[in-house]
Amino acid sequence: MIRRAARTLFQWAVALLILFEEWGWEPLGRLLARLGRLPFVAFVERRIAALPPWASLAAFGLPVIALLPVKIGALWLIAHGHGLYGLALIVMAKIIGTALMARLFTLTRPALMRLEWFARYFTRWTTWKEGVMAQVRASAAWRAIHAARAAIKAMALRIKSNFV
């Protein structure tokens, strides 16, 4: 019973992380893609997209390594009584990291999928992630949040139409 509760708790924690990634992945990736219109950024993106598989893997992992000192600094802030600053720094690093990972994955995915082990584990990850998300979407909490969000959207549209 304890093992089952721990597994459920773990799945919900992972689901929340996945939700953040899913909600942020595409919009943040599109935002960075807009930067790709700048000549220098377009040049760098073309170079990244042309990388061979192992170099693509290194490029894809670069944001994780680059943001690690920032996250450690955030933990240091929290440990020294600056919890809000530390939390803000972690959230900012997460948003920036998600944006970079989304864009880099878009650029490197074709090369990464040529790595047999990466393609195999990516397929497993995607299948597992969809299973967890299906459980979350079937939950009463998810349905309530989704219904509230739809009601807020409808109300916002009504308010907007009254002003137009």
C-alpha positions as CSV (number, residue, x, y, z in Angstrom):
1,M,0.0,0.0,0.0
2,I,2.8,2.4,0.8
3,R,4.6,1.5,-2.4
4,R,1.4,2.2,-4.4
5,A,0.9,5.5,-2.7
6,A,4.6,6.5,-3.3
7,R,4.2,5.5,-7.0
8,T,1.0,7.5,-7.4
9,L,2.7,10.5,-5.7
10,F,5.7,10.1,-8.0
11,Q,3.5,9.9,-11.1
12,W,1.6,13.1,-10.1
13,A,4.9,15.0,-9.5
14,V,6.2,13.8,-12.9
15,A,2.9,14.6,-14.5
16,L,3.1,18.2,-13.1
17,L,6.6,18.5,-14.5
18,I,5.4,17.1,-17.9
19,L,2.4,19.5,-17.9
20,F,4.7,22.5,-17.4
21,E,7.0,21.2,-20.2
22,E,4.0,20.5,-22.5
23,W,2.4,23.9,-21.9
24,G,5.7,25.7,-22.3
25,W,7.4,23.6,-24.9
26,E,5.6,24.7,-28.0
27,P,5.0,28.4,-27.2
28,L,8.5,28.9,-26.0
29,G,9.9,27.0,-28.9
30,R,7.9,29.2,-31.3
31,L,9.1,32.3,-29.5
32,L,12.8,31.3,-29.9
33,A,12.0,30.3,-33.5
34,R,11.1,34.0,-34.1
35,L,14.6,34.9,-33.0
36,G,15.7,32.6,-35.8
37,R,14.8,35.4,-38.3
38,L,17.8,37.3,-37.1
39,P,20.8,36.7,-39.4
40,F,23.3,35.6,-36.7
41,V,20.7,33.3,-34.9
42,A,19.7,31.8,-38.3
43,F,23.3,31.1,-39.0
44,V,23.8,29.4,-35.6
45,E,20.6,27.4,-36.1
46,R,21.6,26.2,-39.5
47,R,24.9,25.0,-38.0
48,I,23.2,23.2,-35.2
49,A,20.7,21.5,-37.5
50,A,23.6,20.2,-39.7
51,L,25.4,18.6,-36.7
52,P,26.0,14.8,-36.8
53,P,24.1,12.7,-34.2
54,W,26.6,12.7,-31.3
55,A,27.3,16.4,-31.7
56,S,23.5,17.0,-31.8
57,L,23.2,15.1,-28.5
58,A,25.9,17.3,-26.9
59,A,24.1,20.5,-28.2
60,F,20.8,19.2,-26.9
61,G,22.3,18.7,-23.4
62,L,24.0,22.0,-23.3
63,P,21.2,24.0,-21.7
64,V,21.1,21.5,-18.8
65,I,24.8,22.0,-18.1
66,A,24.7,25.7,-18.7
67,L,21.8,26.3,-16.3
68,L,23.1,24.0,-13.5
69,P,25.2,26.8,-11.8
70,V,22.1,29.1,-11.9
71,K,20.0,26.4,-10.2
72,I,22.7,25.8,-7.6
73,G,22.8,29.5,-7.0
74,A,19.1,29.5,-6.5
75,L,19.3,26.8,-4.0
76,W,22.1,28.8,-2.2
77,L,19.7,31.8,-2.1
78,I,17.0,29.6,-0.6
79,A,19.4,28.1,2.0
80,H,20.4,31.6,3.0
81,G,17.0,32.9,3.7
82,H,16.1,34.4,0.3
83,G,13.4,31.9,-0.6
84,L,11.5,34.2,-3.0
85,Y,14.6,35.2,-4.9
86,G,15.7,31.6,-5.1
87,L,12.3,30.4,-6.3
88,A,12.1,33.2,-8.9
89,L,15.6,32.2,-10.1
90,I,14.6,28.5,-10.4
91,V,11.4,29.4,-12.3
92,M,13.2,31.7,-14.6
93,A,15.9,29.1,-15.3
94,K,13.2,26.5,-15.9
95,I,11.4,28.7,-18.4
96,I,14.7,29.6,-20.2
97,G,15.8,26.0,-20.2
98,T,12.5,24.8,-21.5
99,A,12.6,27.3,-24.3
100,L,16.2,26.4,-25.3
101,M,15.5,22.7,-25.1
102,A,12.4,23.0,-27.2
103,R,14.2,24.9,-29.9
104,L,17.3,22.7,-29.8
105,F,15.2,19.6,-30.0
106,T,13.4,20.9,-33.1
107,L,16.7,21.6,-34.7
108,T,18.5,18.3,-33.6
109,R,15.6,15.8,-33.7
110,P,16.4,14.4,-37.1
111,A,20.0,13.7,-36.2
112,L,19.1,12.4,-32.7
113,M,16.6,9.9,-34.2
114,R,19.5,8.4,-36.2
115,L,20.9,7.2,-32.8
116,E,19.2,3.8,-32.4
117,W,19.2,3.9,-28.6
118,F,17.9,7.5,-28.6
119,A,15.0,6.7,-30.9
120,R,14.2,3.6,-28.9
121,Y,14.2,5.4,-25.5
122,F,12.4,8.4,-27.0
123,T,9.6,6.1,-28.2
124,R,9.4,4.5,-24.7
125,W,9.4,7.9,-23.0
126,T,6.6,9.2,-25.3
127,T,4.5,6.1,-24.7
128,W,5.0,6.3,-20.9
129,K,4.4,10.1,-20.9
130,E,1.1,9.7,-22.8
131,G,0.0,6.9,-20.4
132,V,0.7,9.1,-17.4
133,M,-1.1,12.1,-19.0
134,A,-4.1,9.9,-19.9
135,Q,-4.4,9.0,-16.2
136,V,-4.1,12.7,-15.2
137,R,-6.6,13.8,-17.8
138,A,-9.1,11.1,-16.6
139,S,-8.8,12.4,-13.0
140,A,-11.6,14.5,-11.4
141,A,-9.1,17.3,-10.6
142,W,-8.1,17.6,-14.2
143,R,-11.7,17.7,-15.5
144,A,-12.5,20.4,-12.9
145,I,-9.6,22.5,-13.9
146,H,-10.3,22.1,-17.6
147,A,-14.0,23.0,-17.0
148,A,-13.0,26.1,-15.0
149,R,-10.5,27.1,-17.7
150,A,-13.2,26.8,-20.4
151,A,-15.6,28.9,-18.3
152,I,-13.0,31.6,-17.8
153,K,-12.2,31.6,-21.6
154,A,-15.9,31.9,-22.4
155,M,-16.4,34.7,-19.9
156,A,-13.4,36.6,-21.3
157,L,-14.8,36.2,-24.8
158,R,-18.1,37.6,-23.7
159,I,-16.4,40.6,-22.0
160,K,-14.3,41.2,-25.0
161,S,-17.3,41.1,-27.4
162,N,-19.1,43.7,-25.2
163,F,-16.2,46.2,-25.7
164,V,-15.8,45.7,-29.4
